[in-house]
Amino acid sequence: MARMGGFPSLSQLILALSLALATSMPAAAQPCCGPITPDGQRLAAFLNASNVGQLWLAHEHILWRTGQPDPARSGYSRGTHCSAYAAAMALRAGVPLLHPPEHGQRDLANAQFLWLEGPGAAAGWRPVDAETAQGFANQGFFVLAVFENPNPAKPGHIAILRPSEKSLGALQTDGPEEAQAGEHNFTATSIAHGFAGHRGAWRPGGTGAIRFFAHKVDWTHLPAPTS
């Protein structure tokens, strides 16, 4: 409604400007995958609190549930721990996922991929594309990005998606946002960066070999994260 004399109020001008900017923004620059819901915020806090930057470190023998060094084993380890991190966080979230001792830590990511494609469906997992995967993470779903190495003698890779309001252009170029353990650990990075060491895993537009799987989380049964 216009003010006396026909001039709009300041709040009306701000609203009109905001609407104009939103409608003029190219589609590729707009957030790709919906808003981050309260459950999405809980997922982000849950991943932040995992302290993955200091735990599940590459080339250490670790306790898979906590990521702490294994006091019973010392010295250099050839392995990285992406799959142990994914399994530990799934366990904390109350989400089923193949984990030790059902399968050893060695080559666990490849085995998790096969489990998600097979028995995982009956356990509540559903395959989704990259854009849907980011949207589900924004809603607080537990979403995994998994690469099965075509060479069975080499490890695959697995990461947990985290909420992000990245643009459609950024999603198509760099993929969803994720947290991971691996050769390098990240609380927040892109799929393109996190899977860069695995040729063919991510390709712009989501045409690579990575597959995404989503599972709903009942956050009401989990304690609120402290950070």
Summary of the structure (lengths in Angstrom):
residues: 227
radius of gyration: 20.5
end to end distance: 44.0
largest distance: 81.4
contacts: 717
relative contact order: 0.18
helix: 35%
strand: 14%
